[in-house]
């Protein structure tokens, strides 16, 4: 029997096939869209929900990934026999097929989403916390956009799978493409021509949506964007739009409270004690550098000050008011308010890759409604970018900047909330030597402006030049707390010999 090409081509002008194609598209789009949303909810529950939610989410995924879609379609369609009240909806073949497909796709998409969520670096969560965003704010503005971008190729592939799986709904007599073709070749016995036409309809549907999704991928993929460095005339225009951000001046009056007070701070990871009874007072406008060997507790100390690490015991007081206490069960109102007053700059930058550097700076002030208007928020962000020497790169994304430039953006982002205190966790350790100077210059400018700062650093010369006090930490204790001048001239003081030895340089000439 020869292939009837005339009949084959005539099938593409047949109204029944085009109506069946519309049914396939409707079923696919609805199942994919609903599964996308429900899958993310299930993935979030399994990832970060309470124990019972994690368990229920895991059981759901296990169950509906195990049941074949064909079996589930037949079961759902016949469910009204067991529960008559469902007949109003499930008696309709389209709705029954949609429900069955959504149940299965939610389970598959939950795992795709979970992969995307796991791919978002921990530092992104911590950066959101340091900017005072709530858990939901971090999820909505930082985590979910990145997770969806990571998962998009797999989600698109899942849509193609759904399109093909709609053929299984033919078992309950839904007039989609396969059922339409079966009814036709049952009458004329032209099986090959009919199935070839059905296959081509599927190819056309998949090709159309693949093109649409490719356009979507290009739109959301910031890696393909290449904004240019602004020219000098453009910089002048941007500077005219910039509005200085006023920082709070430290109160140096007699009797004014310390900027920061740490009282008997203890922190352990399991049985390992990393902070053992830390007491520290920081005056407004004071610059303190924290040095010490690896594992001495420097970073843990910094991270407890803005709530990134929970205290085992002790209390942190911010400008005379209780800020963080070991007895706190969660984020208190005082803690949420206080975090906005404590800026944090991380070793690994932790910029948000899906935002431009201008958007990175504007995110937290907009979230907290710090500015009266969007334009004011933007003008203050422009001022900060100019302050750190990066106004020319205003439209660029973090991956288009050098490490030193990214760290300067991170400093500007922390300054955007006009904090009272700045914390620096080894801000130059991830940089090449030639990039260290540009970051240290920005920190030095802040010190001269009177910003209260705690700096964990290995840059000994910088610490000596900029600090009011230098702390040496070892084994979870502050072993030495002294001024640079005292360290330099304290030859005869035994308690200063260890810090001089750790610095490993000749300090005789330091004034």
Secondary structure, DSSP 8 states (H G I E B T S, - for coil): ----HHHHHHGGG-HHHHHHHHHHHHHHHHHHHHHHHHHHHHHHHHHHS-HHHHHHHHHHHHHHHHS-HHHHHHHHHTGGGT-GGGHHHHTSHHHHHHHHHHHHHHHHHHHHHHHHHHHS-HHHHHHHHHTT--HHHHIIIIIHHHHHHHHHHHHHHHHHHHHHHGGGGGGGT--SHHHHHHHHHHHH--HHHHHHHHHHHHHHHHHHHHHHHHHHHHHH-GGG-------HHHHHHHHHH-----------STT---SEEEEEEEEEETTEEEEEEEEEEE-TT-EEEEEE-TTSSHHHHHHHHTTSS--SEEEEEETTEEEEETT--S--HHHHHHHTTEEEE-TT----TTSBHHHHHHHHHHHTT-SSSHHHHHHHHHHHHHHTT-GGGTT-BGGGS-HHHHHHHHHHHHHTT--SEEEEESTTTTS-HHHHHHHHHHHHHHHHTT-EEEEE-S-HHHHHHH-SEEEEEETTEEEEEE-HHHHHH-TT-HHHHHHHHHHTS--TT--
